[in-house]
Amino acid sequence: MSTIIPSNAIITVAGTVGVGKTTMTQALAHELQFKTSFEKVDNNPYLDKFYADFERWSFHLQIYFLAERFKEQKRMVEEGGGYVQDRSIYEDTGIFAKMHADKGTMTQTDFDTYTNLFDAMVMTPFFPRPDVLVFLDGDLDAILSRIHSRGREMEKQTPTSYWEEMYGRYQKWISEFDACPVLRLNISDYDLLSDQNCISEIVGFLGEKIQR
């Protein structure tokens, strides 16, 4: 089944918090014998400062993420592809930076500057786009259940209203996304936590998307 996926393909997995991006990334990479690309947070110089003061550090954090994701996208292509990537560069501007701007934790001037930089770097014919984006979707209740069951303290203490807003923003974002082909999967239909065998069917869907 995996032979229908080009060996130099780059597959990006996207979706809201708790939807299973890491599990899907690892399963796809194992099935395809691809490498994985995960977000690097250990040496992020802004993350702790950001959580202490959103308004002061949101712009800095988003610029940092933009630079790191851009370099990572370039690195994957230079190494000849064959990667499954956890979270896309497109979510940074379409979800997180926009949410800060809407909520007032990033000034409109900073958001405009960030968006202009993002467009100049990413929204060009020269940027190496993914071959396909796997969007993990599902009912909000199912996603909330996953968030609580994995037991991360910071996530459990986050108000449900935050996850509801994030979910709504992802629904709007994916409905307008057109940077590359999208394979939309419902986690209730394709639940790798309860049925690992469905990964072969998912790979078949990916092959069809890429061949088109």
N, C-alpha and C positions, 0 to 999 in steps of 0.2 A: 504493500500500500504506500509506503513512504517514498518509493522510487518516483512517484508522480510529482513530488516536491523538488524543485531544482536545488542542488546542493549549495548554491550561493544565495538562497532566499533569506530575507530578513522578515521575520514574523513578529509583530508587536501585539501584546496582550493588554487590553485596557478595560476599565470598569471601576466602579466606586469602591470604597474601602470595604473589605470583608467579603467581596464577591468571589474570591478564589483565584486571583491573578497569579500568585506565586505557585500554587498547586498546578494550575494549567501550564504555566511556563516550564516548570520542571518536567511535567508529563510529556509535553510536546517535544521538548529537547531530548528526552530519553528515547521516545518513539522514533524520532527523526535522526538521532545521533548528531544533533546540533549542539552548539555551545549556548550558554545562557548569559544574559546581561541583566543585572539587577541594579537598582538605584543604590548609589554609595552614600551612606549617611554618617559613617563612623568619623570621618575627618571633616565634616561640614562645619566651617567656622561660624556659621550664623544660626544654626538650628536652636541651640539653647537660648541664645539672645532673643530669637524670634518668639519662642514660647513665653518668654518673660515680658516681651513688649511688642505686640503685633504691629502697632502703628510705626514704631521706630525702625523695625527691621524687615518688614514684609517685602519691600522693594529689593533690598540687598539679597534676601534669600531667593527671590524669584530670578534675579539676575544670575546668581550663583548656579541655580538649577539649570537655567537656560544654557549657560556656558558648558556645564558638565555634560548635559544630554547631547548638545551639539558635538562635542568632542567624542562622545561615545558612539554616536551615529556614524561619524567619520571613521572612527577606528574599526567598527564592524565591517564597513565597506572595504577599507584598505586591507583587512585580513581575509577578504574573499567571501564575506557573508557566512551563511550557515549558522544563523543566530535566532534564538527566541528571546525577545526582550520584554521585561516586566515594566509596564507603564510607558506611555508615549510622550514625546516632547510636546505634542499638540494639547495634551491635557493641562499642561502648566499654564498656558495662556487662556484656553477656553474654559477652564474650570477654576483653578486656584487663584491666579492673578485677578481674574474678573470678579471673583467672589470678594476678594479684599477691596477692590475698587467700589463695588456695590455697597459693601458694608462700611466703607469709610476708613478701613484700616490701611488703605493705600491711597494717596492723593491722586486726583485725576491727572495731574501733571506727570507724576511718576508712572501711572498706568499707561498714559499716552507714550511716554518715552520707552517703556518696556515693550509695548505693542509694536511700536515702530522698529525697534531693534529685532524683535521676533520676526516680523515680516521681512526685514532685510536679510536675515540669516536663514530662515526656514521656508518662507512662502516664495521660493524662487525655483526655476527649473533646474538649478544646479544642486539643490539639496537632495541627498539620497533618501528618498521616501521608502517606507516599508513596502514589501510586496503585498502584504495583506495585514489588516488590523482585526484581531479577534476581540469582539466586544462581548464581555460577559454580562448578562442581564438576568433579571429575575424579579419576583415580587419583593417589595420593600420588607415585608415581614420575614421572609426567608433570609434576606441579607442581614437584618437586625439579629436574627437568631444566630447566624454564623459569627457575627461580631461578638456577641455575648458568650458564645460557647468557647471561643478561642482564648478568652480570659485576659486580654491585655488591659492592665489596670487603667491606663490613660483613656482607652476607648470606652471602657465600661462607665467611666465617670463623665463622659461626654454626653450632653443632653440629647435625647432622641430627636429633638427639633433640628439639630445640626445635621444628623444623618438623613433626615427627611429632605432638608434643603439640598444637601449634596446629591442625593438620589435624583431629585428633580432637575438639577443642573446637568447631570450626566445624561438624562433622557433628552433634554433639549440639545445638548452638545452633539450627541451621536446622530440625532435627526438631521443635523445640518452638516455633518462631517463629510468631506469629499476629497480629502488629500490622497487617499488610496482605497482600494477595494476593502469592504467590510464583511466579515463573517460574524453574524450576531447569534450568540448561543444563550439559551435559557438554562440557568443552573439547575432548574427542576427537571429538565429533560436530559441534561448532560452533566451529571453530578459525579465527578471523579472521586469524591470522598467515599461514595457508596458503590460505584461501578467503574473500576479502572479500565475495563475492557472497551468502554465507549470511546477511548482515545483514538482507536483505529478508524472509527466512523468520522470523527472530527477531522482527522488527517485527510480523509477522502474529500470532505467538504472544502478543506483548504486547497487541495489540489485543483478542484474544479474552479475555485475563485481565481487562482493564479493563472490557470490555463486560459481563462476568458480574457 
